Amino acid sequence: MDDRKKMPKTLYGMKPNEILGALGLEKTFQGKQVYKWLVRGVSNFEEMTDLPKPLRFRLGEAMPRLASSEVVDEQTDSSGATKLAIQLIDGAVVECVLLTDREDRKTACLSSQVGCAMGCTFCRTGTMGLVRNLQAFEIIEQFVHLRRIAPDTTHIVFMGMGEPMANFAEVIQAINYLHDPAGFDIGLRRITISTCGLIPGILQLAEINLPVKLAVSLVTADNAQRTELMPVNKAYPLEELKSALLHYQHVVGKRFTLEYVMLHNYNTGLQSARKLAAFIRGLDVIVNLIPWNPAAELDWETPDGKEIAAFTRELDLLGVPYTRRFSRGRGVNGACGQLAVPKNVCDSNL
């Protein structure tokens, strides 16, 4: 096979038997060889040194790149976070981030969509609107690009651009590929899917009982506030969300996370803490407190230390279990809620 038009646009997302057919390989074991090289992160066939040289040359001529996407920008900040801008095959651009925590654990923060339709008022991605869903191989390739920077990456969070539950099938397909013990072998409990509260997706995740971790962006336990912040609350108000979470908890039997973005003088008062305590009653959760990460386009402010301390003191008194997220990636607009590509950049290339 030497005609580029006959070659696949990517090898990522394919299992060995699919690679065998896509590349027209004659020997069954060669599909497994190529698959293992993909997991190792090589970028072309020439690096696959256990393939015969004539075969490497022929495949390389027909398919110079193994992935459909390419990194067009890379930025690293003082926290050690690295943000990549990745151009997709149709010219659209998506961002993903490599995060390193205090235990030196490497986590890939992946996007599920180009842009987002949810319109959360505290999130830069929402200002883009939705450009399109990502296909499973495009999600996988983000991980591949990040893993080339840090081969010891062990965790994945779907907390990048987009609403994962609105692209459920492709996200699950990507997870199953990345979990394959013969491939990247990322443990399911090391993968987190975050949602703004799309109930159909939460119920679907419970139905397939895939033991990934779930994180739900709550932000406030007041319906009026949440509707103002997150349009999804009009369709799925807090009462229905809690009912869905109780069902998920019953089926899956695992603790999950509620993400609480703290906004200055908005959802950090004593009344907000009490409503949060009431909402989590009966739920096996931990609340992840996230001070809002600044975005020039948005009118919110980050609460100061005193405001956060007063809020957490009240949570302590109320017995609310919580953790405090220390934002990484702010220096490159790569922290929670900061990912965005100017929509004209995507539109001009589509």
C-alpha positions in Angstrom: 0.0 0.0 0.0 1.7 3.2 -1.2 -1.2 5.5 -1.9 -1.7 8.1 0.8 -5.4 8.3 0.1 -5.8 4.7 1.1 -4.1 5.2 4.5 -6.1 5.9 7.7 -6.0 9.5 9.0 -4.7 8.1 12.4 -3.6 4.9 14.0 -4.7 5.9 17.4 -8.0 4.3 18.6 -7.2 1.1 16.6 -6.5 -2.2 18.2 -3.8 -4.5 16.6 -6.2 -6.4 14.3 -7.6 -3.1 13.0 -4.1 -1.8 12.4 -3.3 -4.9 10.5 -6.1 -4.3 8.1 -5.7 -0.6 7.8 -2.0 -0.8 6.9 -2.3 -3.9 4.8 0.3 -5.8 6.8 0.8 -9.4 5.8 2.0 -10.8 9.2 -0.4 -10.9 12.1 2.2 -10.1 14.7 3.1 -6.9 13.0 -0.2 -5.3 14.1 0.8 -5.9 17.7 4.3 -4.5 17.0 2.9 -1.3 15.6 0.4 -1.0 18.5 3.2 -1.3 21.1 5.2 1.4 19.3 2.2 3.7 19.4 1.9 3.2 23.1 5.6 4.0 23.4 4.9 7.4 21.8 6.9 7.2 18.6 5.9 9.8 15.9 6.7 7.9 12.7 7.3 4.4 11.3 11.0 4.9 11.0 11.2 4.7 14.8 9.6 1.2 14.8 12.9 -0.5 14.7 11.6 -4.1 14.9 9.7 -3.7 11.6 11.7 -4.6 8.4 13.3 -1.5 7.0 11.6 -1.7 3.5 8.2 -1.9 5.3 9.1 1.1 7.5 10.1 3.0 4.4 6.9 2.1 2.5 4.6 2.9 5.4 6.4 6.1 6.2 6.1 7.3 2.6 2.4 6.7 2.6 1.8 7.9 6.1 4.4 10.4 7.4 2.6 11.0 10.6 0.9 8.5 12.9 -1.6 10.9 14.4 -4.2 13.1 12.7 -3.3 16.1 14.9 -0.2 18.2 15.7 0.9 20.4 18.5 1.0 24.0 17.4 1.8 25.7 20.7 3.3 24.6 24.0 3.5 26.8 27.2 4.8 25.9 30.7 4.3 28.0 33.8 6.1 28.2 37.2 3.8 25.5 38.7 5.2 23.0 36.1 1.9 22.8 34.2 2.2 22.5 30.4 -0.6 23.5 28.1 -0.7 22.3 24.5 -2.7 23.8 21.7 -3.4 21.0 19.2 -4.6 21.5 15.7 -7.0 18.9 14.5 -7.3 17.4 11.0 -10.0 19.9 10.0 -8.0 22.9 11.3 -9.9 23.3 14.6 -7.8 23.9 17.7 -8.2 22.3 21.1 -6.3 22.7 24.3 -5.1 20.1 26.9 -2.9 20.4 30.0 -0.3 18.3 31.8 -0.5 18.9 35.5 2.0 17.8 38.2 0.9 17.7 41.8 2.9 18.0 45.0 3.5 14.2 45.0 4.9 14.6 41.5 2.0 12.7 40.1 1.4 13.5 36.4 -2.2 14.0 35.2 -3.4 14.6 31.7 -6.4 17.1 31.6 -8.2 16.3 28.3 -10.8 18.1 26.3 -14.0 16.3 25.0 -15.2 19.1 22.7 -14.0 22.0 20.7 -15.6 24.8 22.7 -18.7 24.1 24.9 -22.4 24.7 24.6 -23.1 24.8 28.4 -22.4 28.6 28.8 -21.3 28.6 32.4 -20.7 32.2 33.2 -17.5 31.7 35.2 -15.7 29.6 32.5 -13.7 30.9 29.5 -14.5 27.8 27.4 -18.2 28.8 27.5 -17.4 32.0 25.7 -16.5 30.0 22.6 -19.8 28.3 22.2 -19.7 24.8 20.8 -17.7 24.2 17.6 -18.0 20.4 17.5 -17.6 17.2 19.4 -14.2 15.4 19.4 -14.0 11.9 18.0 -12.4 9.2 20.3 -9.1 9.2 18.4 -8.8 13.0 18.8 -9.2 12.6 22.6 -6.7 9.8 22.6 -4.2 11.9 20.6 -4.3 14.6 23.3 -3.1 12.1 25.8 -0.4 10.9 23.4 0.9 14.4 22.9 1.0 15.1 26.6 2.6 11.7 27.4 5.5 12.4 25.1 6.3 15.3 27.5 5.9 13.1 30.6 6.0 9.3 29.8 5.2 8.7 33.5 1.7 10.2 33.2 -0.7 8.0 35.3 -3.9 9.9 35.6 -6.5 11.4 33.3 -9.2 14.0 34.1 -11.9 15.1 31.6 -11.9 18.6 32.8 -10.6 20.4 29.7 -12.7 22.1 27.0 -16.3 20.8 26.6 -18.9 18.8 28.5 -17.9 15.1 28.5 -21.4 13.9 29.1 -22.6 15.7 25.9 -20.1 13.5 24.0 -20.6 10.4 26.0 -20.0 7.7 23.4 -16.7 9.1 22.1 -15.4 9.8 25.7 -16.2 6.2 26.8 -14.6 4.8 23.6 -11.4 6.8 24.3 -11.4 5.6 28.0 -11.7 2.0 27.0 -8.8 2.3 24.6 -6.6 4.1 27.1 -7.5 1.5 29.8 -6.4 -1.5 27.6 -3.9 -3.5 29.7 -2.0 -4.4 26.6 -1.8 -0.7 25.7 -1.6 2.5 27.8 -3.0 0.6 30.8 -4.5 3.6 32.6 -6.5 2.3 35.6 -10.2 3.2 35.5 -10.0 4.6 39.0 -7.3 6.9 37.8 -9.7 8.4 35.3 -12.2 11.2 36.3 -15.1 12.4 34.2 -16.3 15.9 35.1 -19.8 17.2 34.3 -21.7 20.4 34.9 -24.7 18.2 35.8 -26.1 16.6 32.6 -28.4 14.1 34.3 -28.8 11.8 31.3 -25.0 11.3 31.2 -24.8 10.6 34.9 -27.5 8.0 34.6 -25.9 6.5 31.6 -22.6 6.3 33.4 -24.4 4.5 36.3 -26.0 2.1 33.8 -22.7 0.9 32.2 -21.2 0.9 35.7 -17.7 1.8 34.5 -15.7 2.3 37.6 -14.2 5.7 36.7 -14.4 8.6 39.1 -17.2 11.1 38.8 -16.9 14.9 39.5 -19.9 17.1 39.3 -19.6 20.9 39.0 -22.0 22.1 41.6 -20.7 25.7 42.3 -23.7 26.6 44.5 -26.5 24.8 46.2 -28.9 27.6 45.6 -31.2 27.1 42.6 -31.6 30.7 41.7 -27.8 31.3 41.8 -27.0 28.1 40.0 -29.4 29.0 37.2 -27.7 32.4 36.9 -24.3 30.8 36.7 -25.1 27.6 34.8 -27.9 27.5 32.2 -27.9 23.7 32.6 -29.7 24.2 35.9 -32.9 25.3 34.1 -33.2 21.9 32.5 -31.8 19.9 35.5 -32.4 21.8 38.8 -30.7 20.8 42.0 -33.5 18.6 43.2 -33.3 16.5 40.1 -29.5 16.5 40.2 -29.5 15.2 43.7 -32.0 12.5 42.8 -29.7 11.4 39.9 -26.6 11.4 42.2 -28.4 9.3 44.8 -29.2 6.8 42.1 -25.6 6.9 40.8 -24.4 6.4 44.4 -26.7 3.4 44.9 -25.7 1.7 41.7 -21.9 2.4 41.7 -21.3 2.4 45.4 -18.3 4.8 45.1 -17.7 8.2 46.6 -17.7 11.1 44.1 -16.7 14.7 44.1 -18.7 17.9 44.0 -16.6 20.8 42.5 -17.3 24.2 44.1 -15.8 27.2 42.3 -15.6 29.9 44.9 -16.7 33.4 43.6 -16.0 36.5 45.6 -19.0 37.7 47.5 -21.3 35.4 45.7 -21.3 31.8 46.9 -18.9 31.9 49.9 -21.1 33.3 52.7 -22.5 31.4 55.7 -25.8 30.9 54.0 -24.1 29.3 51.0 -22.2 26.9 53.3 -25.5 25.9 55.0 -27.2 25.2 51.7 -24.2 23.2 50.6 -24.4 21.1 53.8 -28.1 20.5 53.2 -27.5 19.5 49.6 -24.9 16.8 50.4 -27.0 15.2 53.1 -27.3 11.5 52.2 -24.5 11.7 49.6 -21.1 10.1 49.9 -19.1 13.0 48.5 -16.2 15.2 49.1 -16.4 18.8 48.1 -13.5 20.2 46.1 -13.1 23.9 46.8 -11.7 25.8 43.8 -10.9 29.5 44.1 -12.0 31.1 40.8 -9.2 31.3 38.2 -9.2 34.8 36.6 -10.2 35.3 33.1 -10.1 38.8 31.5 -13.3 38.3 29.6 -15.4 37.5 32.7 -16.6 39.8 35.5 -16.0 37.5 38.5 -13.4 37.9 41.2 -11.4 35.4 43.2 -12.2 35.4 46.9 -9.3 36.5 49.2 -7.8 34.3 51.9 -10.0 35.7 54.7 -13.2 35.1 52.7 -12.1 31.5 52.0 -11.1 30.9 55.6 -14.5 32.1 56.9 -16.2 29.8 54.4 -14.2 26.8 55.3 -14.6 27.4 59.0 -18.4 27.2 58.5 -18.0 24.0 56.5 -16.0 22.5 59.3 -18.7 23.4 61.8 -21.3 21.9 59.6 -19.3 18.7 59.0 -18.9 19.1 55.3 -16.0 17.0 54.0 -13.8 19.1 51.6 -10.5 19.6 50.0 -8.9 22.7 48.7 -7.6 22.7 45.1 -4.3 24.6 44.6 -4.6 25.8 41.1 -1.9 24.9 38.6 -1.6 26.3 35.1 -2.8 29.8 35.8 0.4 31.3 34.3 -0.5 29.9 30.9 -4.3 30.1 31.2 -4.4 26.4 31.7 -6.1 26.1 35.1 -9.7 25.1 35.8 -12.1 27.3 33.7 -9.3 29.0 31.7 -9.1 27.0 28.5 -10.3 28.8 25.4 -9.3 29.2 21.8 -10.6 32.3 20.0 -13.6 31.0 18.0 -12.4 32.8 14.9 -9.2 30.7 15.0 -11.4 27.5 14.7 -13.9 29.0 12.2 -11.2 30.3 9.9 -9.7 26.8 9.6 -12.8 24.8 9.2 
